[in-house]
Amino acid sequence: MSLDLFKIENELAPKLGLALISEPLSDDNYFGRSVVLLTEHGDKGSVGFVLNKESEYVLSDLLPELDCEYQVYKGGPVELNSLHYIHTLEAINNSVKIKEGLFWGGDFEQLKDLLKLNLIKESQVQFFLGYSGWVSEQLEHELKNNYWVVAELNTEEMFFNKTELFWKTKLKQMGEKYRIWLNVPENPNLN
């Protein structure tokens, strides 16, 4: 095992449907101890959503016409006044396929109708205020500077682990080197 505990050796390159797991010493409000799903990645940049940071809102706070108490998450620091969603609902028109069984966006009126009829479970959809975005080569630069570990992410674990503990769960799956990160205090100055 390498003695440099914070040197990340990514075996996966970032791509659509993979996760970015933040290193343990980041104190960033959005990205500290976060798991980010990449929903877009290419030469022009990347887009993703922080999966495990709850906002102070539920959906009916933002859309009073919906009687829906589904938690809304902090997707990232870009366009905080925009609402986004990922889901497992193949029937939603104009959705972008992220990977098998996982989609981004689509016909919002259709989604609202399904929510009003109670035909969607919270385990099928996740809502976000804002998103995470990187311009061309910005994410690659952050990867070289050991800010992120790129990891596989299956849809089921994503929709059933929406808490801050998700970061720890993913690290445990990454092997012994990253398991050591679990013992790093959130604020080493308080140690």
Helices and strands as residue ranges (DSSP letters): E 19-22, E 35-42, E 45-50, E 54-58, H 59-62, E 71-74, E 78-87, E 96-99, E 102-104, H 108-116, G 122-124, E 125-135, H 138-144, E 148-151, H 155-160, H 165-173, H 176-179, G 180-183, G 188-190
